[in-house]
Amino acid sequence: MSTPELTTYQQHHLRPTYDHHVGYLFAPMVRASQAHVVMLTEQGLIPADRGARLLRGLHELWTDGAPAPAYDGSFEDVYYLVEKRLAAACGVPTSQLDVQLARSRNDLDAGVFRMVLRGQLIGVLDRVLAAGATALEKADRYADVVITGYTHRRPAQPTTIGHALAGYAEALAGEAVAYADLLDQLNVSPLGSCAFAGTDLAIDPARVAELLGFGGLVTNSYEAVAGADHLVRVGTLNAQSLATGARLARTLMDWLTWRWVVTPGDFTQGSSIMPQKRNPVVLEHLVSMAGATAADAASVLNNVGAAWWEDSNNATTDVQVRLWDSCDRTDRFFALLGGFLAELEPLEPPSAAEIVASGATTTAAADALTRHGVPFRAAHSVVGRLVRAGAPDTWTADGVRSAAAEVGTEPLTETAVADLIAAAVRPELVLDRAQVDGPGAAAVRAQVGTLRGTFDAVAERLAGVRRRLADADAALDAVAAQRAGR
């Protein structure tokens, strides 16, 4: 129902935008204002007593925990709500405030958006690291559980649960590095750029950046408020990461259907009509979440591409809701996927006979011949004739020799024939494969060790970001209290 006191613009844009944004923006706007006022006071740009009054008022806003008021049209947005509440806390009219001296809503918004996204990405990276650790633990544990690997939805070659999960862990490792790099790129301060051209006042933007935990400053003040590449990177990295995770979810659906692995009870829902069924719909949700995140990324790209190369709501304010939702969804995605993997364990992996019957061992059989000097194409032609004649478990030494003669190879030795037949009927031989990136059990466990090193390095980078932010919080609290006379 519309509110008569509000204009159409207020009802249908300002109020819904405020309702969504206030929970994200109010606290970091207050925090950024504390750092700004400390800097203004240290630089002698406002008198110490006025700075102290502002800092006492900002401290009250920072600590009072009062819920955000309903939007009533008496202020335009969260930015003006902060000024309204700060004036009340200071006991002065808004006309007596200095908090916006040498600052614009442009650079404040740009800085606060980075602060919000920084916090969200820290949470996302935590989830990625946790999911990666779980995938590696399962890869190590199930490095000797042989299954049929698929290509193009058809049985292809024997592999292991451990090999498949280590592969996904490597994708997660790359994503973890990308998120850590993105945090570094994002964690630079635009504050001090004002509208876009800076100010003639002797401000110290580096001091504000230090007090807010930023790692440095945006180099150019125009880019600081007009730039949106960092926003695009957030949306697209989330979409990329979830797309890869959704592919694993699709594969896990098959594993569950084929009863290769246990269906984790905590991740199922019951059927409304069939009492025996427990549906692992979480995997369907993961695929849907990936699609929604791709749509968010597309929305960000479309809005940024539709904006001018200047401060523009299209490329900044209007894309925030999509990015905040994207980061929240990404956080939940990896919490769900990591939790699912934590409960994953084998149930009835395919038997050797099932793997052989699928034809998945035929490549290994052909390769066995090549180790005895048979040319590659001839070896595969021999195996092709054998496959057309019957399943691998029906092959005989005489049949192998006959197929080789038809192809025109040199007569095969008994050892070559025996090796071909063994490779064809013993898929477990893949566990002995020495290739370092392959499915051999020792190789997979070595891969796990290498990937753990990557995750550990990213975890240390993330710990460094947290230390920087904790140190900045402590420093800002201390100097603000001192300047406020508290």
Beta strands, then each sheet from edge to edge (+ up, - down):
strand 1: 146-151
strand 2: 154-160
strand 3: 269-270
strand 4: 278-279
sheet 1: 1+ 2-
sheet 2: 3+ 4-
end
